[in-house]
Amino acid sequence: MNIYIQCRDGEEDFFNVAAYTVIKNTSKEVSIFKLNPKTLRESKLLIRPQDELARYFIPHMQKYNGLALFLDCYNYVNIDVYDLIAAFNTKAAIGIPQNNEKQPFLVFNCENRHNHDKLFPNMINSMNFSRRELYFWIPQNDKFYFHEGWTKDSIVFNDKKDDYFSNLLKESKEEKTLFGLIKKERKINFTEVNEQTIPQITSNQCGCGGKK
């Protein structure tokens, strides 16, 4: 399963902690992608100023195949992410935390026709960016809402470098060798989203003249 963790410049410590908590609790193979909105702009994929739009390119980067999990880097993952996926209704287009405006995580069914037919670069770059309108392309019955328990205990949003964060960061560094062994044993890959990992796009998809 592919996991995309949004990480802007200067947020590397938060990314490392988020990735560490994923790996610490994951029982199966995953691939973790660092999703930096700046990189999407450099590739001419994202042309809007809102960093929050980067997550909606995930189905495109998945070539509209499979399931993918988005995480903000300000998250502690206290569960096996496969438990989260198991709770998701795979007939839905997207899995959304219920009553949580921060959107700490999203599950994309990249193959769903609503994502495949409408969630492409040109449309994302023309989105009316408001919390209320973000999922307008998906009918209500194709949205899956995770109950509040998932964001209360299982995936916890925290954007402060508090003692708990410091301890996790220290733990990830102190156990670097073990960290590496866990990644190797469970076939966990780290990839930076860049020119090589972003699919080629056409000018009509990009809405910005295409890739040069």
C-alpha positions as CSV (number, residue, x, y, z in Angstrom):
1,M,0.0,0.0,0.0
2,N,1.2,3.5,-0.8
3,I,1.2,6.2,1.9
4,Y,1.7,9.8,1.0
5,I,2.8,12.0,3.9
6,Q,2.7,15.8,3.2
7,C,5.9,17.5,4.2
8,R,6.8,21.1,3.4
9,D,10.3,22.5,3.7
10,G,11.2,22.7,7.4
11,E,8.9,20.0,8.4
12,E,11.3,17.1,8.1
13,D,11.3,16.3,11.9
14,F,7.5,16.0,11.8
15,F,7.7,13.8,8.7
16,N,10.2,11.5,10.3
17,V,8.0,11.1,13.4
18,A,4.9,10.5,11.4
19,A,6.7,7.9,9.2
20,Y,8.3,6.3,12.3
21,T,4.9,5.9,14.0
22,V,3.5,4.3,10.8
23,I,6.4,1.8,10.5
24,K,6.3,1.1,14.2
25,N,2.7,-0.1,14.0
26,T,2.5,-1.5,10.5
27,S,2.5,-5.3,10.0
28,K,2.7,-5.5,6.2
29,E,4.5,-4.0,3.3
30,V,4.0,-0.3,2.7
31,S,5.7,2.4,0.5
32,I,6.0,5.9,2.0
33,F,6.1,8.9,-0.3
34,K,7.1,12.4,0.9
35,L,4.7,14.8,-0.7
36,N,6.0,18.3,-0.8
37,P,3.7,20.8,-2.5
38,K,6.8,22.8,-3.6
39,T,7.9,19.9,-5.7
40,L,4.5,19.7,-7.5
41,R,4.8,23.4,-8.3
42,E,8.3,22.9,-9.7
43,S,7.0,20.1,-11.9
44,K,4.2,22.5,-13.2
45,L,1.6,20.1,-11.8
46,L,0.2,22.3,-9.0
47,I,-0.2,25.9,-10.0
48,R,-2.3,27.1,-7.1
49,P,-0.9,28.7,-3.9
50,Q,-2.8,26.4,-1.5
51,D,-0.6,23.6,-0.3
52,E,-3.7,21.7,0.8
53,L,-4.5,20.9,-2.8
54,A,-1.4,18.7,-3.1
55,R,-3.2,15.7,-1.6
56,Y,-5.8,15.6,-4.4
57,F,-3.1,14.8,-7.0
58,I,-2.6,11.4,-5.3
59,P,-5.0,9.5,-7.6
60,H,-3.2,11.0,-10.6
61,M,0.2,10.0,-9.2
62,Q,-1.2,6.5,-8.6
63,K,-2.3,6.4,-12.3
64,Y,-5.8,5.9,-10.9
65,N,-5.0,2.5,-9.6
66,G,-5.5,0.9,-6.1
67,L,-6.0,2.4,-2.7
68,A,-3.8,5.1,-1.2
69,L,-3.6,6.8,2.2
70,F,-2.8,10.5,2.7
71,L,-1.4,11.7,6.0
72,D,-0.5,15.2,7.1
73,C,3.0,15.1,8.7
74,Y,1.5,16.4,11.9
75,N,0.1,13.0,12.8
76,Y,1.0,10.2,15.2
77,V,-0.3,6.9,13.9
78,N,-1.1,4.6,16.8
79,I,-2.6,1.8,14.8
80,D,-1.7,-0.5,12.0
81,V,-2.7,1.4,8.9
82,Y,-4.1,-1.8,7.4
83,D,-6.8,-1.7,10.1
84,L,-7.8,1.7,8.8
85,I,-8.0,0.4,5.3
86,A,-10.0,-2.7,6.5
87,A,-12.6,-0.3,7.9
88,F,-12.9,1.6,4.6
89,N,-15.8,0.8,2.2
90,T,-13.9,0.0,-0.9
91,K,-16.9,0.9,-3.1
92,A,-16.6,4.5,-1.9
93,A,-14.5,7.1,-3.8
94,I,-12.9,8.6,-0.7
95,G,-12.7,8.0,3.1
96,I,-13.0,11.2,5.2
97,P,-12.6,11.7,9.0
98,Q,-16.1,12.6,10.3
99,N,-16.5,16.1,11.8
100,N,-12.8,17.0,11.5
101,E,-11.9,20.1,9.5
102,K,-8.1,19.5,9.8
103,Q,-8.4,16.4,7.5
104,P,-5.5,14.6,9.2
105,F,-5.9,11.6,6.9
106,L,-7.8,10.6,3.7
107,V,-8.2,7.3,2.0
108,F,-8.4,7.4,-1.8
109,N,-10.0,4.7,-3.9
110,C,-8.1,5.8,-7.0
111,E,-9.9,3.5,-9.3
112,N,-13.4,4.9,-8.4
113,R,-15.0,6.5,-11.5
114,H,-15.5,9.8,-9.8
115,N,-11.8,10.2,-9.0
116,H,-10.8,8.7,-12.4
117,D,-13.1,10.9,-14.5
118,K,-13.0,14.2,-12.6
119,L,-10.0,14.4,-10.2
120,F,-7.3,15.3,-12.7
121,P,-4.8,18.2,-12.6
122,N,-6.8,20.7,-14.6
123,M,-9.8,20.3,-12.3
124,I,-7.8,20.5,-9.1
125,N,-6.1,23.7,-10.2
126,S,-9.5,25.2,-10.8
127,M,-11.1,24.1,-7.5
128,N,-13.0,26.5,-5.4
129,F,-10.9,26.1,-2.3
130,S,-13.2,25.9,0.7
131,R,-13.7,23.1,3.2
132,R,-17.3,22.9,2.2
133,E,-16.6,22.4,-1.5
134,L,-13.6,20.1,-1.4
135,Y,-15.6,16.9,-2.3
136,F,-18.2,18.4,-4.6
137,W,-17.2,16.0,-7.4
138,I,-18.3,13.0,-5.3
139,P,-21.9,12.1,-4.7
140,Q,-22.8,11.8,-1.0
141,N,-23.4,8.1,-1.2
142,D,-19.8,7.6,-2.6
143,K,-18.2,9.2,0.5
144,F,-17.2,7.1,3.4
145,Y,-16.9,8.8,6.8
146,F,-14.6,7.4,9.5
147,H,-16.1,7.8,12.9
148,E,-14.5,10.2,15.3
149,G,-12.6,7.5,17.2
150,W,-10.1,7.2,14.4
151,T,-9.0,10.8,14.9
152,K,-9.3,10.8,18.6
153,D,-7.1,7.9,19.5
154,S,-5.8,6.1,16.4
155,I,-4.5,8.9,14.2
156,V,-3.8,11.9,16.4
157,F,-3.1,15.4,15.0
158,N,-0.4,17.4,16.8
159,D,1.5,20.3,15.3
160,K,3.5,21.1,18.5
161,K,7.0,20.0,19.3
162,D,6.0,19.0,22.8
163,D,7.6,16.4,25.1
164,Y,5.8,13.5,23.4
165,F,7.0,14.6,20.0
166,S,10.5,15.1,21.3
167,N,10.5,11.6,22.8
168,L,9.3,10.0,19.5
169,L,11.9,11.9,17.5
170,K,14.6,10.8,20.0
171,E,13.3,7.2,19.9
172,S,13.4,7.2,16.1
173,K,17.0,8.4,16.1
174,E,18.2,6.2,18.9
175,E,16.8,3.1,17.2
176,K,18.0,4.0,13.8
177,T,19.5,0.6,13.2
178,L,16.4,-1.2,14.4
179,F,14.4,1.3,12.3
180,G,16.4,0.3,9.3
181,L,15.9,-3.4,10.1
182,I,12.1,-3.0,10.4
183,K,12.0,-1.2,7.1
184,K,14.0,-4.0,5.4
185,E,12.1,-6.8,7.0
186,R,8.7,-5.4,6.1
187,K,9.8,-4.1,2.7
188,I,9.1,-0.5,3.6
189,N,10.3,1.9,0.9
190,F,10.8,5.7,1.2
191,T,10.4,7.8,-2.0
192,E,10.5,11.5,-2.6
193,V,7.7,12.6,-4.9
194,N,9.7,14.3,-7.8
195,E,9.9,14.6,-11.6
196,Q,10.7,10.9,-11.8
197,T,7.8,9.6,-9.7
198,I,5.1,12.0,-11.1
199,P,3.3,10.6,-14.2
200,Q,3.7,12.6,-17.4
201,I,0.7,14.8,-18.1
202,T,-0.8,16.4,-21.1
203,S,-1.4,20.1,-21.5
204,N,-5.2,19.7,-21.3
205,Q,-4.8,17.9,-18.0
206,C,-2.3,20.3,-16.5
207,G,-4.2,23.5,-17.2
208,C,-0.9,25.3,-17.3
209,G,0.6,24.5,-20.7
210,G,1.9,21.0,-19.8
211,K,5.4,20.0,-18.9
212,K,8.2,21.6,-20.8
